[in-house]
């Protein structure tokens, strides 16, 4: 059984709460292939990680803690990106308005963490002190970064995809509003989460719609956005999600109970 959780909005869709509750409900390990956090908006999480010489975010940490066994966030999240806001600074190295990439962490299977640093910006002092960036690869232009991503990020993600494929069951959470975080991943069922609603899709049909969307003229992207994919499909089910208080979101048993109807709809689609 392979399940995918995606979100229809870039931020605060509720993917990780939904995924962690699903891990609690099923006892199946969760994976977050790609993730990122911000130096400014997620500063506490950033500080906690780099002060221990590591780089990961709260989403991967939550899924690792929810998953059975002893799981490091880096083991389920091979690619993590740290961002920095750049107010009024125009487009950064990756062409994102008012946001610059600072550091990437790539964790290959059975290997040590590797780091990539944006040489066009100043890396925060805490990251300089806490992370082994003296050995990091420095990039200063987009072609350099693209080439490096093909040689390092891509193989790390491919290796995770093979691990997921070899498992009897896995739950994969996407990032931002990207339709699927691993291009070759064909889930059995998909939950598209947004505030107050979960839509459930047949996994094979969803994967085919991803292939169709990637060949469309929307943006010429290799990564398909959820909205472009769901525009091509009718959901197998649509379930209203209740609002949860902070203490309820922190209690995975409470999440599993509150989202029970959505989980039943998802599992019955497999």
Long-range contacts (C-beta under 8 A, 24 or more apart in sequence): 1-26, 1-28, 1-168, 1-169, 1-170, 1-188, 1-270, 2-164, 2-169, 2-170, 2-172, 2-185, 2-186, 2-187, 2-188, 2-203, 3-28, 3-170, 3-171, 3-172, 3-187, 3-188, 3-189, 3-190, 3-191, 3-203, 3-266, 3-270, 4-171, 4-172, 4-173, 4-174, 4-180, 4-185, 4-187, 4-189, 4-190, 4-191, 4-203, 4-206, 5-171, 5-172, 5-173, 5-174, 5-190, 5-191, 5-193, 6-173, 6-174, 6-177, 6-178, 6-179, 6-180, 6-190, 6-191, 6-192, 6-193, 6-226, 7-174, 7-176, 7-177, 7-192, 7-193, 7-194, 7-226, 8-177, 8-192, 8-193, 8-194, 8-226, 8-227, 8-230, 9-177, 9-194, 9-195, 10-176, 10-177, 11-176, 12-195, 13-177, 13-193, 13-194, 13-195, 14-193, 14-194, 14-195, 14-241, 15-59, 15-173, 15-174, 15-193, 16-58, 16-59, 16-62, 16-63, 16-173, 17-244, 17-249, 17-255, 18-191, 18-193, 18-198, 18-241, 18-255, 18-259, 18-262, 19-63, 19-171, 19-173, 20-62, 20-63, 20-66, 20-252, 20-255, 21-252, 21-255, 21-256, 21-258, 21-259, 21-263, 22-171, 22-191, 22-256, 22-259, 22-263, 22-266, 23-63, 23-66, 23-67, 23-171, 23-252, 24-66, 24-252, 24-253, 24-255, 24-256, 25-256, 25-260, 25-263, 26-169, 26-171, 26-263, 26-267, 27-68, 28-67, 28-169, 28-170, 28-171, 29-67, 29-68, 29-69, 29-71, 29-76, 29-167, 29-169, 29-170, 29-171, 30-63, 30-64, 30-66, 30-67, 30-76, 30-170, 30-171, 30-172, 30-173, 31-63, 31-76, 31-77, 31-160, 31-164, 31-170, 31-171, 31-172, 31-173, 32-59, 32-60, 32-63, 32-76, 32-77, 32-172, 32-173, 32-175, 32-181, 33-77, 33-78, 33-79, 33-157, 33-160, 33-161, 33-172, 33-175, 33-181, 33-182, 34-77, 34-79, 34-80, 34-81, 34-157, 34-174, 34-175, 34-178, 34-181, 35-59, 35-60, 35-77, 35-79, 35-80, 35-81, 35-175, 36-80, 36-81, 36-82, 36-83, 36-175, 37-80, 37-82, 37-83, 38-82, 38-83, 38-84, 38-85, 38-99, 39-82, 39-83, 39-84, 39-85, 39-102, 39-124, 40-84, 40-85, 41-85, 46-82, 46-126, 46-127, 47-126, 50-126, 50-127, 50-129, 50-130, 50-131, 51-126, 51-130, 52-130, 53-130, 53-131, 53-132, 54-113, 54-131, 55-80, 55-82, 55-103, 55-105, 55-113, 55-115, 55-127, 55-131, 56-80, 56-105, 59-173, 63-173, 66-252, 74-105, 74-107, 74-113, 75-107, 77-107, 78-106, 78-107, 78-108, 78-109, 78-156, 78-157, 78-159, 78-160, 79-104, 79-105, 79-106, 79-107, 79-153, 79-156, 79-157, 80-104, 80-105, 81-105, 82-127, 84-121, 84-124, 86-121, 92-118, 92-120, 92-121, 93-118, 93-120, 93-121, 93-139, 93-140, 93-141, 93-142, 93-145, 94-142, 94-145, 95-142, 102-127, 103-127, 103-131, 103-133, 103-136, 104-153, 106-152, 106-153, 106-156, 107-156, 108-152, 108-155, 108-156, 108-159, 109-156, 109-159, 109-160, 109-163, 114-152, 116-145, 116-148, 116-152, 157-181, 157-182, 158-184, 161-185, 174-226, 177-225, 177-226, 177-227, 178-223, 178-224, 178-225, 178-226, 179-206, 179-210, 179-213, 179-223, 179-224, 179-225, 179-226, 179-228, 179-229, 180-207, 180-210, 180-224, 183-222, 188-269, 188-270, 189-266, 189-267, 189-269, 189-270, 191-262, 191-266, 192-226, 192-230, 192-235, 193-241, 195-241, 196-240, 196-241, 196-243, 197-238, 197-239, 197-240, 197-241, 198-238, 198-239, 198-241, 198-259, 198-262, 198-265, 198-266, 199-230, 199-235, 199-237, 199-238, 199-239, 200-235, 200-236, 200-237, 200-238, 200-239, 200-262, 200-265, 200-266, 200-269, 201-230, 201-233, 201-235, 201-236, 201-269, 202-236, 202-269, 203-269, 203-270, 205-233, 206-233, 209-233, 236-265, 236-269, 237-265, 237-269, 239-265
